[in-house]
C-alpha cells in the first residue's frame, strides 16, 4: 500500500470475496460469525488518510477479524451462543480501540467454541456452527479461538485477535499453521472481553508470521507502561546464535509430532543454539487438575456478573441464568447451527457449583499452589540460565471433528493440550510457530515459553526459528493456496 500497488478498499473487497466464496458457501469453513457493515467505509477513510500523508503505522489500512468474545462497538458479543446474540457491544474492547488507533479495519467477528468452552466439540457454537480446519475438513481447528485461526489461515484477514485461558490461541494457531502468542498475563488489557477466568485470561495476536504478530502486539500495548520493545523493530537477527534453550522432556510429542519436534530442535541447533534437557517443576503435567481448572471454574460466575453489570438486557447476565437458559436449548448433535453442546451445558452447572462451593481457605490454598509453580518455573529459567523452554505445542496433530470419526487419526496421549497448560498456569508468555506438517496434511507447531514480560526476546527466538525453518504451504481450502504463509501481513 505504501508503494500504491494496492489499497485498503481493494484488500477489504478481496477479503470479503474470499469469505463469501469459502465461509458460508464452498467448503463452508464457518470461521466468521458476523461482518462489520462499516468495514468498506473504514477502508475508504484509511485510503484517504494515506493519500493525505496520514499513516498510523505498518498496520494502517489492514483488515483484521476479532474473536466473538471481544467487544466491537455496534456488533454483538455472543461468545458464539444463541443466548447472547442480541447482546450488542456498547464500545470497543481496549485492545480493539488500540488497534483502530493504529489504523486497522475490523472486518468482522469470528466463530469460537461456545463460551470459550470446547468440551470436546472444538470450534462448535450454537450460533456459528462448526468451524472447519482449512487444511483438512475432516479435522477440527482446535479451540476455542477456532474461527480466528481458520479465518487467517484461509486468507479472510491479515490477522486476528484471540483469547487464551488454557491454550485457546495457541492450539488453533498450531493446527492451522499460524503464529499464535499468549502474552504474559496482565500485559494486554482485557477490558471489554467477555471473561472465562480473569486470573488466567489473556488476549493476543494470531498471524501468518512472527513479524506480523510482533506488529500487532506492539499496537495492542500502545500506551501501556510495558508497551516498549514488543514490535518488529525489537526483533533481533540471529537470536538463536548463542541462546540456551531448555527442552521439556515431559512433553516429547506422540508419533509423528515427536519426529517433527526433533527435526525442529535440529534446526534450532543448526542456528547456534544450545539445547539442554530440563525437567519442568513437579506437577507440570497436572496443573490443570491441581489448581488451574478449579480456580478458573470458581472465578467464572463473579467475572460474568461484573462484565454484565452495566449491560442489562434480555440475556443471561450470571452463570446461574446462563445455565438455566442453556438447559432449555437442546442439541441435535449435527455440525450445522443447532443446540448447545450438552457437555458444555454440564460444565456450566459444574462451574456454578464450584463458584458456590469454593471456600476462601480453599481458594487461598490453590492460589498458593499457583504461586509456587510460577516461582519454580521462573527459578528453573534463572538457575539453568535459559532464554526459553521449547516443546511441541500439542502432543498430537489436529483431531477429527466431533461429528465425523476419522479412522486415520491416532493419539495415545490422554490430553493433547497438556503442554499448553504450563504457561497458562504460570502466567508466562508462550508463542507457537509452525514446525512441520503431519501426514493428514495439518500443521504441527513448536512452542517457545519465556520469562514474564520478555515478549521481545521470546519473539526474536521464534523469528529466528521461522526464518531457518522450511515454510509450509497455505491450506488447500484457501483462495490463495499458492501464497506462502510468510507473506507480509498475510495479504
C-alpha angles and dihedrals in degrees: 000000000000089000092046094244092127139002140223090251091054092048093049092047091049092050093048090050090052091050091050091050100042112022113053093010132031108033090352100229093179091209094138127064101176138004124220109239090205096059096098092050090048090052091051090050091051091051091050091050092050091051088053092050095256113133127163093204139277093326094053110132097003119133119236135180126219131214112251095246092062118086119247112178112252096012127095118261099208105150084225094298130129085214092068101033091112093051103107116190113244093206143004120277111252093256092048090051090050092051092047087053087056089055102258122148121226106225096181149294125295132226119251143175101289114270086356087284112119097183090185096310097094113199096004126129133168090234102042105026122219120336111219126215106251090216097054121007091204090064129066128244091233119236163347100330088044099136093047090054096044092046095055093041090052094048099251093132142001093251142339142222119234136172127231129200103147100003104310096140098037101045096052091043090050095054095043100048098253138130109249123184127199101194124211109287107266097020096104121043115248097198109138096023120122100240134228102172115350092198089065107017118115134168121220148158129277112196146154095251141022090245092056091048090051092051091051093047091051091054093044092056098042109138093018118125086239096043099111125094102022102100134093090270088064093056109114120220113234093008092160092061105104093357119140113219128184118223110215102222092188087075109042094148130243125273113315092008088063090054093048090049092051090050090050090052088052089054090050091050091048088060092059102265124139114231116207123187108233136183113229117226115287112280095025091134093050104042092115094058094036100054116324097075098040093048093047093048092050093050099052100079097053092041093055092048091051093049093051096039093105095029106074115174147123094298137085111283100177135044091249091054091046093052092048093049092046091053088062094057114074124208120227095196096237128129091239122090103288137123134339119282104264090221089056090052089051089050091053089058091044092052091047090053091048092052091051096044100044106110118205091245092052092049091049090052092050092048088051090055090050092050091048092051092048091049091048092051095047088044090055091053091049097042095048092039091235124172090200144336119243131204140143108289089225128014094228136026122266110306126230120279109266096247100050123051115222113205091196092066120096129172124162094185117107089222123008090200096063097108091054093060094065098071090039091054093048098039090234129144117263129177128190120209127186110265106170148317129276121223090258088064095252124126125252121210137216119214129215114194118191146173121302111279090004094120095132093057092041094051090047090057091047091048092052090052092046091053092050098043125083110260114243124228125266112254116277088232091061122101087228101042090148092063120093115238087239093071108132109270088350095275 
